[in-house]
Amino acid sequence: MNKTLKVLVTVNALLCQLLPGSEAVGQVYKPDISNVEVEILSPVSRGKQNYQGLSAAEFAMVTKGVTKARFSFPIKIPVDLCSREDLGLFLGVIYDQDRVFFNGELIGITADPENVSLRKTAKPRLYLVPKKLRNCRGDNIVAIEAKSLVGRRLGPFGGNIMLGAWWELEQKSDMMQEYLLLFREIGFLILAISLVLMALFEKYSQNQLQIAFVSFSFWAGLMCVSLSGWLFTFTNHPKILYQVHTVLVCVMLVEFVRMLALYTRTPYMSGLSHWWSGLGSAAVFYVLFLSTGWVALIPFYKLILLGFISLAALLFVSGLARKSFAGSGLQRILLFMILIGVASDTARIWGVHSGPNISAYLIGVSILGIGLSLASDLVAVFKMADDARRLQQEKNRQEIFNDIAHQVAHDIRSPLSALDAALKNTEQMPEEQRIMVRHAVNRIRDIATNLIEKSRQRLGADPVSGNAAGGRQDLGEPLQTCLLSNLVDPVVTEKRLQFKSRPGINIDFELTVRSYGLFAKIQPVEFQRLVSNLINNAVEALGEKGAVNLWLNSENGNVVFTISDNGKGVAPEILARLGQKGETHGKVGGSGLGLFHAKTAAVNWGGSLEMASEPGKGTTVKIKLPSAEVPEDFMLELPLAAGWPVVVLDDDASIHQVWKGRFESVRVKERGIEVSHFREPDQLRAWVKDNPEKARNTLYLFDYELLGFKETGLSLARELNIASEVVLVTSRYEEKQVIEECRRLKIRLLPKGLSGFVPISIQSPLKNAAAVLVDDDALVHMTWKVAAKTKGIDLKVFKTPADFFANIDAFPKNTPIYIDSELGNGLKGEEIAKTIHEKGFETIYLETGHPPGSFAKVPWIKDVLSKDPPWAA
């Protein structure tokens, strides 16, 4: 029989078995077996019992845990068959060990139950019936002595019992074998599909439904292979193989339930969809079945199957009822086919029917259909894979740049450490040079850090669009509120030194009162790079001589940074293109990236870059940035109070000269302000010791770094307990460590380079009065004391309610008391005010940064005020 004919015969046989009421045509007789006598032989002999049919007999034996029995039943042989020499008896496939007797004579054996502990399974049994044993006129007794090895079933129930011509029965036997081998082929097909999809989906897809389907199909394929009996080719240990088969069926059902949960969007089960979970389920079920005795295994297995099929049916029905089914209508039909196949096999195992096992066919067809449906998404998956490959190539090119940038940044840090060490021994270097070198070292360090940060962020950015994960186009440092003059000044100093060999070039940054205290939210390292590039461009346009001027001012809520040169200028048609990527003019080897990056940065900061130029007269670049709120610790003005002393501590004589000039210009002597200058910490300590009353009402202007001394301005403020009266005047204004310590001590900051530009105000005292302030903020203390002093008010300040209560008896009951609403550590000013009122004080005010309307009106508080001193107006 050729292969094509064999396939056709197999398909025909399957259809005959699956379609109800169909029979193969030919000389075959199916006897009616209505009465079966069973003699129980093991484990205990119990005599003979009668049952109505083979299914009832099988069910009774399994229920009773019988492992060996003799089944006897009468059959009649049709006259037209009884005379044939080739009469055969077909008993279906082997599920146990048995010996077959016909009218008392042995006619066939699968394995000797007494001497053989192994068997072949899923192989059809066909025996020739000797003519001498036949009774053509009456009943013939067929007896099958069967021994079950696994307890799954006992008896010849692997198919219909038939009598007929040997050649026809042999054909049926071959069909039965093909039927079982088809299980194996279906299993291998399912495994092949699942492994291919597993590789694709696991690599390219984040779709949980696809991964869950692959997991289910993988275990379903293994189950079909096991069902075919093909594993007996490798081993004849039925107990182990049966345990493996039950485990595979249970794991397949676990994965089917998980897949249904995803299809029906059942939230409490959809998280269990990854295919690796099947291995864990397999291990659990194997240990479970291994620990179960053979007698209890089958009932336990049947209960598990019933539980899973019930849960699957519930999920399917609830998904339809809730209209929450994912996927197409075809996929729902295929899922229903799987459900029917599994339910049919469960019913067969429970003995509800004894028909053929159709689960493998339905599962195979359904998996093929669902797999093709899900695989239609692979077009998008492969496109994504192509995009990933292209992006990887781009990423590889960027990584080369990043590696170089990272290495450069890393290598710079060693010489920077050496420079830092050298800067600690520069006592003889003038202050201006120290500041210049320190700024240069800090800028190099910032550039190196920024290079490393950009390298890291580029690795996480989209190589095509350049966008990082957060969607920003600008890579590197975050936005910071910065004092622009403090960033421009060191770059100008650096550029003067760079172009020192060209004496005809003059670079000037015009610092005025108008440029004082202008803040913007920018990236400081990027801004300084921008300023550096713009100065370089301006110098390039000058030739051997000329001027570059820079200045800052405020305009309509914006900070305007301007840089102009008196060079050769740019023609209008070229000017219109400048600022675009790759556009340059008059610069040998120029790439045009400097101006492009400057414009991009300004836009990213919420501003703009404008250019104006006239050939022969020069070029002006204006960068407009939104003004940022001035930080609380920055001195917008230096408030002096008439009659209050001022102390200046700095190791640099030139700074003392600057302050002398500033104070003389506002005539401090005429207002009773005594100014003391110190260059050493011990001089300051002696003055504070000799003038304890003055020291409490003095404004201190301290430098941070005092060369030749271990003390700093901050450490002296802590030591002398005068932090609330100190302003730190330092060239290290931008250093994080200094800023954090000042905020902790609530000390205000003033850049040393702006000492000559900070506005100075002096207010004269008016009349004597008395008041009390209770507030935990040292900056509020300083502001209120200055305002009170200028108005001639004797203000006493306390940081905590406990401090005030310790001195409360010293104040008359009519003294105005101002108390903060939030005093730290959970203390509320409203509650403290009530206690103060109970002690007889009537004039109590609540000072707060919150709107007055947010406080309930209470009788002991006269009014709710802002944080501003009430005498400032």
FITINU-781730 format. One record per residue (C-alpha): z, x negated, y; residue in three letters. Coordinates in steps of 0.2 Angstrom, whole numbers, plus 5000, padded with zeros to 4 digits. Example, Ala and Ser with C-alpha at 12.3 -4.5 7.8 and 13.67 -1.06 7.14 Angstrom:
503949384978ala;503649324995ser;
//
This chain:
500050005000met;499549925016asn;500749915031lys;499950065041thr;500050185026leu;501850125023lys;502350175041val;501450335040leu;502350375023val;504050325031thr;503750435046val;503250585035asn;504750565024ala;505950555040leu;505150715047leu;505450805030cys;507250755030gln;507550795048leu;506650965049leu;507751105041pro;507051185025gly;505651055023ser;505350975005glu;504150844999ala;502750924989val;502550864971gly;503350874953gln;505150854959val;506550974955tyr;508150984965lys;509451064953pro;510751184960asp;512451104957ile;513751244960ser;515151184948asn;515851014948val;517250954936glu;518250804942val;519350694932glu;520550584943ile;520750414935leu;521550314948ser;522750274956pro;523650404944val;522750504931ser;522950684935arg;521750774923gly;520250884927lys;519951004942gln;518451114946asn;517651124963tyr;516251224971gln;514851094974gly;514850904977leu;515350904995ser;516951004991ala;517350884977ala;517050724988glu;518050795002phe;519550834990ala;519450654982met;519450574999val;520850685005thr;521950644990lys;521650454992gly;520750444975val;519950274971thr;519250314954lys;518650474946ala;517350554934arg;516150684941phe;515350804929ser;514150944932phe;512751034922pro;510951034927ile;509451114919lys;507751024916ile;506151134920pro;505051144905val;503551064913asp;504650914917leu;505650904901cys;504150844891ser;503650704902arg;503950524896glu;504350464914asp;505750584919leu;506850504931gly;508550554939leu;508750514957phe;510550504964leu;510250444982gly;510950274989val;512450174983ile;514150204992tyr;515250144978asp;515250074960gln;514750194947asp;514150214929arg;512950364926val;513050454909phe;511750584903phe;512350704890asn;513650574885gly;512550414885glu;512550284898leu;510850274907ile;511250174923gly;512550064931ile;512749994949thr;514149884945ala;515549884931asp;517049954940pro;518149864927glu;517549694930asn;516649684947val;517449694963ser;515849684974leu;514349794975arg;512649814984lys;512649954997thr;511250075004ala;510150044989lys;509350204981pro;509850244963arg;508450294951leu;508750294932tyr;507550344918leu;508150484907val;507750444889pro;506750584880lys;507950594866lys;509450634877leu;508650784885arg;509050964882asn;507551064887cys;508351234883arg;510051224890gly;511251134901asp;511250944902asn;512850864908ile;512750724921val;514350624922ala;514650494936ile;516150374934glu;516350314952ala;517550194960lys;517750184978ser;517950014986leu;518350065004val;518850245003gly;517450305014arg;516750425000arg;516850444982leu;515350504972gly;513450514972pro;513250584989phe;512050474997gly;510650594996gly;509950744986asn;510050734967ile;508350764960met;507350764944leu;505550724943gly;504150614939ala;504650434940trp;503150384952trp;503650524964glu;505450484963leu;505150294966glu;504150344981gln;505650434988lys;506750294983ser;505550174993asp;505650305008met;507550305007met;507550115008gln;506350115023glu;507450245031tyr;508850125030leu;507849975035leu;507250075050leu;509050075056phe;509049895056arg;507449885065glu;508050005078ile;509649905080gly;508649745083phe;507549825095leu;509049895105ile;509849715104leu;508249635111ala;508149765125ile;509949745130ser;509949555130leu;508449545141val;509149675153leu;510849595152met;510149425158ala;509149505172leu;510549625178phe;511949505177glu;510949375187lys;510149485200tyr;510949655201ser;512649715207gln;512349895200asn;513849935189gln;512850075181leu;511549955175gln;512849835168ile;513749975159ala;512150035151phe;511749855145val;513449845138ser;513350015129phe;511549965122ser;512149805116phe;513549875105trp;512450015100ala;511249895093gly;512549805083leu;513149975076met;511350015070cys;511149845061val;512849875053ser;512350055048leu;510849995039ser;511849895026gly;510849735030trp;512449635032leu;512749645013phe;511249525013thr;512549395019phe;514149455011thr;514749574998asn;516449605004his;516449795008pro;518149805015lys;517749675029ile;516049755032leu;516749925033tyr;518049875045gln;516749785056val;515649945056his;517150055061thr;517549935075val;515749935081leu;515650125081val;517250135091cys;516750005104val;515050085106met;515950245110leu;517050165123val;515550095132glu;514650265131phe;516150345139val;516250215152arg;514350235156met;514550425157leu;516050395169ala;514850305181leu;513450435179tyr;514650575183thr;515550475196arg;517250495189thr;518250375199pro;519750335188tyr;518650275174met;517150195183ser;518050035187gly;517949995168leu;516149965167ser;515849775165his;515149735148trp;516349595145trp;517649735142ser;516849775126gly;517449615118leu;519249655123gly;518949835115ser;518249755099ala;519749645097ala;520949785100val;520149895087phe;519949765074tyr;521849725075val;522149905074leu;521149945059phe;521649785050leu;523549835052ser;523050015045thr;523150035026gly;521550095017trp;522250265013val;522650295031ala;521050215038leu;519850345036ile;520850495043pro;521350375058phe;519550325061tyr;519050505060lys;520350555073leu;519750415085ile;517950475083leu;518450655087leu;519450595102gly;518050495110phe;516650625107ile;517750755115ser;518050645130leu;516250605131ala;515750795130ala;517050835144leu;516350705155leu;514650765153phe;515050945156val;516150915171ser;514750805178gly;513550955177leu;514851075184ala;515250965199arg;513450925202lys;513950745203ser;512750675190phe;511850515195ala;510150465189gly;508650575185ser;508450735175gly;507650635161leu;509150515160gln;510250665158arg;509250735144ile;509250565135leu;511150545138leu;511350725130phe;510250655115met;511550515113ile;512950635114leu;512150745100ile;511750605089gly;513550535090val;514250715088ala;513150745073ser;513750585064asp;515550625068thr;515350795060ala;514550715045arg;516050605043ile;517250745045trp;516250835031gly;515550975042val;513850935036his;513050825023ser;511350795031gly;510550635036pro;511250515049asn;510150545064ile;511250455077ser;510250295076ala;508650375080tyr;509250475094leu;510250325101ile;508750215099gly;507550335108val;508750365122ser;509150185125ile;507250145126leu;507050285139gly;508550245150ile;508150065149gly;506350095155leu;507050205169ser;508350085175leu;507149935173ala;505950015185ser;507249945198asp;506749775192leu;505349765204val;506649765218ala;507649645208val;506249525206phe;505849535224lys;507649495228met;507549345216ala;505949285225asp;506949305242asp;508349215235ala;507249065229arg;506449055246arg;508149065255leu;508848935243gln;507448815248gln;507848845267glu;509748815263lys;509348655254asn;508448595270arg;509948645281gln;511148565269glu;510248395272ile;510548415290phe;512348475288asn;512748325277asp;512048205290ile;513048305304ala;514648305293his;514448115289gln;514248075307val;515748185312ala;516748105299his;516247925303asp;516647955322ile;518447995318arg;518947815313ser;518447735330pro;519247885338leu;520947845330ser;520747665336ala;520447725354leu;521947845353asp;523047705348ala;522347595362ala;522647735375leu;524547725371lys;524647545378asn;523747575395thr;525147575407glu;524247455418gln;522647555419met;522447665435pro;522847855432glu;521047905436glu;520347785423gln;521647845410arg;521048025413ile;519247975411met;519447885395val;520648015388arg;519348155392his;517948055384ala;518948025368val;519448215368asn;517648265371arg;516948155357ile;518348225345arg;517848405350asp;516048365347ile;516448295330ala;517548445325thr;516148565332asn;514848475321leu;515948505305ile;516248685310glu;514348715313lys;513948635296ser;515148745287arg;514548905296gln;512748865293arg;513048865274leu;513649045276gly;512249095288ala;510649185284asp;509349035284pro;507949145290val;508849235304ser;510149105308gly;511449245308asn;513149205301ala;514149335291ala;514849405306gly;513249445314gly;513449315328arg;511949205332gln;512949065340asp;513748955327leu;515248845330gly;516948875339glu;517549045345pro;517549105362leu;519049045373gln;519649085391thr;519348925400cys;519548855417leu;517748795421leu;518148665434ser;519248575421asn;517748565409leu;516448515422val;517448375431asp;517648265415pro;515848285411val;515348235429val;516448075428thr;515648035411glu;513948045418lys;514347945433arg;514847805422leu;513347835411gln;512147815425phe;513147675434lys;511647555432ser;510547665443arg;511447645460pro;510247765468gly;510847915458ile;512248015466asn;513148145455ile;514348255465asp;515448395459phe;516048485474glu;517848555471leu;518448675484thr;519748815486val;518248935482arg;518048845465ser;519948855461tyr;520548965447gly;518849025440leu;518949075422phe;517649135409ala;517649165391lys;516549035383ile;516448895370gln;517148745379pro;516248615368val;514648705369glu;514848725388phe;515148545391gln;513648505381arg;512648625392leu;513248545408val;512848365401ser;511048415396asn;510748495413leu;511348345422ile;510248235411asn;508748345415asn;509148335434ala;509348145433val;507648135424glu;506848225438ala;507548105451leu;506647945447gly;507547795455glu;508547885468lys;509148055472gly;510648175472ala;511348295459val;512548425466asn;513648545456leu;514848675462trp;515748835456leu;516048995466asn;516349175463ser;515149315466glu;515249505462asn;516449485448gly;515449335440asn;515849145440val;514249055446val;513948875441phe;512548795450thr;511748625448ile;510348565459ser;509348405462asp;508148345475asn;506948285463gly;505048315461lys;505248505457gly;504248605445val;502648705447ala;502848895446pro;501648915431glu;502748795421ile;504348855428leu;503949025420ala;503948955403arg;505448835404leu;506948905394gly;505848955380gln;506048865363lys;504948705363gly;504448705381glu;504748545391thr;504148465407his;504048295413gly;505148215400lys;504448085388val;504848145370gly;505748305376gly;505848445364ser;506348585376gly;507848625366leu;509148585379gly;508648715391leu;508348835378phe;510048815370his;510848825388ala;509948995391lys;510449055373thr;512249005376ala;512349095393ala;511649255385val;512849245371asn;514349225383trp;513749385392gly;512949295406gly;511249235412ser;510349075417leu;509149075431glu;508048935438met;507248905455ala;506148755459ser;504948705473glu;503748555470pro;504248405480gly;505948475485lys;506948495468gly;507648615456thr;509148735455thr;509948805439val;511148945441lys;512249005426ile;513149175429lys;514649215418leu;515749365418pro;517449315426ser;518849315414ala;520649365417glu;521749225423val;523049175410pro;524849215414glu;525349025414asp;524048965426phe;524648945444met;523549045455leu;524548985470glu;526048865473leu;527448975480pro;528748885491leu;530248965499ala;530948905516ala;532448815513gly;532148775494trp;531948595489pro;530448525480val;530448385467val;528948285462val;529048185446leu;527548075442asp;527247895437asp;525647885447asp;525847835466ala;524247915470ser;524848085465ile;526348075476his;525148035490gln;524148195486val;525748305486trp;526348215502lys;524748265511gly;524748445504arg;526548475510phe;526248395527glu;524748505529ser;525848665528val;527248585538arg;528648605525val;529848505536lys;529748635549glu;530248775536arg;531748675530gly;530948625513ile;531548455507glu;530348355496val;530948225484ser;529848105474his;530348015458phe;529347905446arg;530647875433glu;531648005423pro;533347925427asp;533047945445gln;532748135442leu;534348145431arg;535348065445ala;534748185458trp;535148335447val;536848265444lys;537248235462asp;536448405468asn;537048535456pro;536848675469glu;535148625475lys;534548595457ala;534748775453arg;533648825467asn;532248695467thr;530448695463leu;529948555451tyr;528248475449leu;528248375433phe;526948265426asp;526848275407tyr;526548095402glu;527647965410leu;526947795406leu;528247665400gly;529547805395phe;529847905380lys;530248065389glu;528948185395thr;528948315408gly;529248455395leu;530748355387ser;531548335403leu;531448515408ala;532248555391arg;533648425393glu;534048475411leu;533948665407asn;532748695422ile;531248755413ala;531148915422ser;530948815439glu;529648695432val;527748685435val;526848555424leu;525548465434val;524548365420thr;522848305416ser;523148365398arg;522948545404tyr;521748585390glu;522748505375glu;523348635363lys;525048555359gln;525448555378val;524948735381ile;525948795366glu;527548705372glu;527348765389cys;527148945383arg;528648925372arg;529748865387leu;528848985399lys;528248845410ile;526748865421arg;525348745421leu;524248665435leu;522848545431pro;523248375440lys;521448365446gly;521648525456leu;523248475465ser;522248455481gly;521548625480phe;522948745474val;523348865488pro;525148845495ile;526148985502ser;527848985511ile;528849135516gln;530349135528ser;532049215524pro;532449375534leu;534249435531lys;535649415518asn;535849535504ala;536349535486ala;535449585470ala;535549555451val;534049535439leu;534249545420val;532649485411asp;532349375396asp;530649305404asp;530849135413ala;529249165423leu;529949335430val;531549235435his;530449115445met;529349245453thr;530849355458trp;531849205464lys;530549145476val;530149315483ala;532049345485ala;532249175494lys;530849205506thr;531649375511lys;533449305512gly;534049395497ile;535449315486asp;534749355469leu;535749315453lys;534749315437val;535349325419phe;534349305403lys;535349425392thr;536549575395pro;537949475388ala;537749345402asp;537849475415phe;539349565407phe;540249405407ala;540149395426asn;540049585430ile;541749585440asp;541049465453ala;539849595460phe;540249745471pro;539849915463lys;538449945476asn;537449795471thr;535649835466pro;535349795448ile;533549775441tyr;533449775422ile;532049745410asp;531549885398ser;531249755384glu;532549625382leu;532149555365gly;532949565348asn;532749755349gly;533849775365leu;533249915377lys;533549905395gly;533850095396glu;535350085384glu;536049935393ile;535850025410ala;536950165404lys;538350055399thr;538249965417ile;538250145425his;539850185415glu;540650035423lys;540350105441gly;538650035446phe;537550175454glu;536050075460thr;535150035444ile;533250005442tyr;532149985427leu;530849855429glu;529449855416thr;527549825413gly;527350005406his;526850155416pro;528350245424pro;527850405416gly;528150335398ser;530050335401phe;531150495401ala;532050535417lys;533950495415val;535350505428pro;535950325427trp;534250255432ile;533750275450lys;531950225448asp;530650145436val;529749995445leu;528449865440ser;528749685436lys;528249635454asp;529749585465pro;530249735476pro;530349625491trp;528549545489ala;527749675500ala;
//
